[in-house]
Amino acid sequence: MLERLIKYIFLFLSAAIPAVLASLRLVIDHICAIIAIAYQNYRCRDAQKDCDRNSH
């Protein structure tokens, strides 16, 4: 009984891992894009501060 359960779990995992990896890759891509956008906004804000400081 336990051996059959373990076999089913392994079958399920081997079938699910590709889907999990694909969704993980999507999530990581989204996180990277969000970080890149946030970083660009942060740099733009810094540049604006520098401009304000120089104009005064």
N, CA, C and O atoms as a GROMACS GRO file, in nm:
protein
  224
    1MET      N    1   0.084  -0.121   0.000
    1MET     CA    2   0.000   0.000   0.000
    1MET      C    3   0.087   0.125   0.000
    1MET      O    4   0.069   0.214  -0.083
    2LEU      N    5   0.180   0.131   0.094
    2LEU     CA    6   0.268   0.247   0.102
    2LEU      C    7   0.355   0.260  -0.022
    2LEU      O    8   0.378   0.370  -0.072
    3GLU      N    9   0.403   0.145  -0.072
    3GLU     CA   10   0.487   0.149  -0.192
    3GLU      C   11   0.408   0.204  -0.311
    3GLU      O   12   0.461   0.283  -0.390
    4ARG      N   13   0.282   0.163  -0.323
    4ARG     CA   14   0.200   0.213  -0.433
    4ARG      C   15   0.178   0.363  -0.420
    4ARG      O   16   0.181   0.436  -0.518
    5LEU      N   17   0.156   0.408  -0.296
    5LEU     CA   18   0.137   0.552  -0.271
    5LEU      C   19   0.262   0.629  -0.310
    5LEU      O   20   0.253   0.734  -0.374
    6ILE      N   21   0.377   0.577  -0.272
    6ILE     CA   22   0.503   0.644  -0.307
    6ILE      C   23   0.520   0.649  -0.458
    6ILE      O   24   0.564   0.750  -0.514
    7LYS      N   25   0.484   0.537  -0.526
    7LYS     CA   26   0.496   0.534  -0.672
    7LYS      C   27   0.404   0.639  -0.735
    7LYS      O   28   0.444   0.708  -0.829
    8TYR      N   29   0.282   0.652  -0.682
    8TYR     CA   30   0.190   0.754  -0.736
    8TYR      C   31   0.245   0.894  -0.710
    8TYR      O   32   0.234   0.982  -0.796
    9ILE      N   33   0.302   0.914  -0.594
    9ILE     CA   34   0.358   1.047  -0.563
    9ILE      C   35   0.471   1.080  -0.661
    9ILE      O   36   0.479   1.191  -0.712
   10PHE      N   37   0.559   0.982  -0.687
   10PHE     CA   38   0.669   1.006  -0.780
   10PHE      C   39   0.615   1.034  -0.920
   10PHE      O   40   0.666   1.122  -0.990
   11LEU      N   41   0.512   0.958  -0.962
   11LEU     CA   42   0.453   0.982  -1.094
   11LEU      C   43   0.396   1.123  -1.101
   11LEU      O   44   0.416   1.194  -1.199
   12PHE      N   45   0.325   1.162  -0.997
   12PHE     CA   46   0.265   1.295  -0.994
   12PHE      C   47   0.372   1.403  -0.999
   12PHE      O   48   0.361   1.501  -1.073
   13LEU      N   49   0.478   1.383  -0.919
   13LEU     CA   50   0.586   1.482  -0.917
   13LEU      C   51   0.654   1.493  -1.052
   13LEU      O   52   0.681   1.602  -1.101
   14SER      N   53   0.682   1.377  -1.114
   14SER     CA   54   0.751   1.381  -1.244
   14SER      C   55   0.663   1.447  -1.349
   14SER      O   56   0.714   1.509  -1.443
   15ALA      N   57   0.532   1.434  -1.335
   15ALA     CA   58   0.442   1.500  -1.430
   15ALA      C   59   0.427   1.649  -1.397
   15ALA      O   60   0.410   1.730  -1.488
   16ALA      N   61   0.434   1.685  -1.270
   16ALA     CA   62   0.407   1.823  -1.229
   16ALA      C   63   0.530   1.911  -1.238
   16ALA      O   64   0.518   2.033  -1.256
   17ILE      N   65   0.650   1.852  -1.227
   17ILE     CA   66   0.771   1.934  -1.221
   17ILE      C   67   0.786   2.025  -1.344
   17ILE      O   68   0.817   2.143  -1.325
   18PRO      N   69   0.767   1.978  -1.467
   18PRO     CA   70   0.782   2.069  -1.581
   18PRO      C   71   0.687   2.189  -1.573
   18PRO      O   72   0.727   2.302  -1.604
   19ALA      N   73   0.563   2.165  -1.533
   19ALA     CA   74   0.467   2.274  -1.522
   19ALA      C   75   0.509   2.371  -1.411
   19ALA      O   76   0.500   2.493  -1.426
   20VAL      N   77   0.556   2.315  -1.299
   20VAL     CA   78   0.601   2.399  -1.188
   20VAL      C   79   0.719   2.483  -1.232
   20VAL      O   80   0.725   2.602  -1.202
   21LEU      N   81   0.814   2.422  -1.303
   21LEU     CA   82   0.931   2.496  -1.349
   21LEU      C   83   0.890   2.607  -1.447
   21LEU      O   84   0.943   2.718  -1.440
   22ALA      N   85   0.797   2.576  -1.536
   22ALA     CA   86   0.753   2.677  -1.632
   22ALA      C   87   0.687   2.794  -1.560
   22ALA      O   88   0.714   2.910  -1.593
   23SER      N   89   0.601   2.765  -1.463
   23SER     CA   90   0.535   2.874  -1.391
   23SER      C   91   0.636   2.951  -1.307
   23SER      O   92   0.624   3.073  -1.293
   24LEU      N   93   0.735   2.881  -1.251
   24LEU     CA   94   0.839   2.950  -1.175
   24LEU      C   95   0.916   3.045  -1.266
   24LEU      O   96   0.950   3.157  -1.227
   25ARG      N   97   0.944   3.000  -1.388
   25ARG     CA   98   1.017   3.086  -1.481
   25ARG      C   99   0.935   3.210  -1.513
   25ARG      O  100   0.990   3.321  -1.520
   26LEU      N  101   0.805   3.193  -1.532
   26LEU     CA  102   0.718   3.309  -1.557
   26LEU      C  103   0.723   3.405  -1.439
   26LEU      O  104   0.736   3.526  -1.457
   27VAL      N  105   0.712   3.351  -1.318
   27VAL     CA  106   0.713   3.435  -1.198
   27VAL      C  107   0.845   3.510  -1.189
   27VAL      O  108   0.847   3.629  -1.159
   28ILE      N  109   0.956   3.439  -1.214
   28ILE     CA  110   1.087   3.503  -1.206
   28ILE      C  111   1.099   3.612  -1.312
   28ILE      O  112   1.153   3.719  -1.285
   29ASP      N  113   1.049   3.585  -1.433
   29ASP     CA  114   1.052   3.688  -1.538
   29ASP      C  115   0.975   3.811  -1.494
   29ASP      O  116   1.022   3.923  -1.512
   30HIS      N  117   0.855   3.791  -1.436
   30HIS     CA  118   0.775   3.904  -1.389
   30HIS      C  119   0.850   3.982  -1.281
   30HIS      O  120   0.854   4.105  -1.283
   31ILE      N  121   0.909   3.909  -1.186
   31ILE     CA  122   0.981   3.976  -1.077
   31ILE      C  123   1.097   4.057  -1.133
   31ILE      O  124   1.120   4.170  -1.091
   32CYS      N  125   1.170   3.998  -1.229
   32CYS     CA  126   1.283   4.070  -1.288
   32CYS      C  127   1.235   4.196  -1.359
   32CYS      O  128   1.298   4.301  -1.348
   33ALA      N  129   1.123   4.186  -1.431
   33ALA     CA  130   1.070   4.303  -1.501
   33ALA      C  131   1.029   4.411  -1.401
   33ALA      O  132   1.057   4.529  -1.421
   34ILE      N  133   0.963   4.370  -1.293
   34ILE     CA  134   0.919   4.467  -1.192
   34ILE      C  135   1.041   4.535  -1.128
   34ILE      O  136   1.041   4.656  -1.108
   35ILE      N  137   1.144   4.455  -1.097
   35ILE     CA  138   1.264   4.512  -1.037
   35ILE      C  139   1.330   4.609  -1.134
   35ILE      O  140   1.374   4.716  -1.093
   36ALA      N  141   1.337   4.572  -1.262
   36ALA     CA  142   1.400   4.659  -1.360
   36ALA      C  143   1.325   4.792  -1.370
   36ALA      O  144   1.386   4.898  -1.375
   37ILE      N  145   1.192   4.785  -1.375
   37ILE     CA  146   1.112   4.908  -1.385
   37ILE      C  147   1.130   4.993  -1.260
   37ILE      O  148   1.149   5.114  -1.268
   38ALA      N  149   1.126   4.928  -1.143
   38ALA     CA  150   1.143   5.003  -1.018
   38ALA      C  151   1.281   5.067  -1.014
   38ALA      O  152   1.296   5.181  -0.969
   39TYR      N  153   1.383   4.994  -1.059
   39TYR     CA  154   1.519   5.047  -1.058
   39TYR      C  155   1.530   5.167  -1.151
   39TYR      O  156   1.593   5.267  -1.116
   40GLN      N  157   1.469   5.157  -1.270
   40GLN     CA  158   1.472   5.270  -1.364
   40GLN      C  159   1.402   5.391  -1.302
   40GLN      O  160   1.453   5.503  -1.311
   41ASN      N  161   1.286   5.370  -1.241
   41ASN     CA  162   1.214   5.481  -1.177
   41ASN      C  163   1.299   5.543  -1.068
   41ASN      O  164   1.304   5.666  -1.055
   42TYR      N  165   1.366   5.459  -0.988
   42TYR     CA  166   1.450   5.507  -0.880
   42TYR      C  167   1.564   5.591  -0.936
   42TYR      O  168   1.596   5.697  -0.882
   43ARG      N  169   1.626   5.543  -1.043
   43ARG     CA  170   1.737   5.618  -1.103
   43ARG      C  171   1.686   5.749  -1.161
   43ARG      O  172   1.753   5.852  -1.148
   44CYS      N  173   1.570   5.748  -1.224
   44CYS     CA  174   1.514   5.872  -1.279
   44CYS      C  175   1.490   5.972  -1.166
   44CYS      O  176   1.520   6.091  -1.180
   45ARG      N  177   1.435   5.925  -1.054
   45ARG     CA  178   1.408   6.012  -0.942
   45ARG      C  179   1.539   6.071  -0.890
   45ARG      O  180   1.546   6.190  -0.858
   46ASP      N  181   1.643   5.988  -0.881
   46ASP     CA  182   1.773   6.037  -0.837
   46ASP      C  183   1.824   6.144  -0.933
   46ASP      O  184   1.876   6.247  -0.889
   47ALA      N  185   1.811   6.119  -1.063
   47ALA     CA  186   1.858   6.216  -1.161
   47ALA      C  187   1.783   6.348  -1.147
   47ALA      O  188   1.841   6.455  -1.158
   48GLN      N  189   1.651   6.338  -1.122
   48GLN     CA  190   1.572   6.461  -1.104
   48GLN      C  191   1.618   6.537  -0.980
   48GLN      O  192   1.626   6.660  -0.982
   49LYS      N  193   1.649   6.464  -0.873
   49LYS     CA  194   1.700   6.530  -0.752
   49LYS      C  195   1.828   6.603  -0.782
   49LYS      O  196   1.848   6.716  -0.738
   50ASP      N  197   1.916   6.538  -0.858
   50ASP     CA  198   2.043   6.602  -0.895
   50ASP      C  199   2.017   6.728  -0.976
   50ASP      O  200   2.082   6.831  -0.954
   51CYS      N  201   1.923   6.721  -1.068
   51CYS     CA  202   1.891   6.839  -1.150
   51CYS      C  203   1.838   6.949  -1.060
   51CYS      O  204   1.878   7.065  -1.075
   52ASP      N  205   1.746   6.916  -0.967
   52ASP     CA  206   1.692   7.016  -0.877
   52ASP      C  207   1.803   7.080  -0.794
   52ASP      O  208   1.805   7.201  -0.774
   53ARG      N  209   1.893   6.997  -0.746
   53ARG     CA  210   2.003   7.046  -0.664
   53ARG      C  211   2.091   7.141  -0.746
   53ARG      O  212   2.136   7.244  -0.697
   54ASN      N  213   2.116   7.105  -0.872
   54ASN     CA  214   2.202   7.188  -0.957
   54ASN      C  215   2.132   7.318  -0.994
   54ASN      O  216   2.199   7.420  -1.011
   55SER      N  217   1.999   7.316  -1.008
   55SER     CA  218   1.929   7.436  -1.054
   55SER      C  219   1.923   7.540  -0.942
   55SER      O  220   1.916   7.660  -0.970
   56HIS      N  221   1.926   7.498  -0.816
   56HIS     CA  222   1.917   7.597  -0.707
   56HIS      C  223   2.051   7.665  -0.685
   56HIS      O  224   2.063   7.750  -0.598
   0.00000   0.00000   0.00000
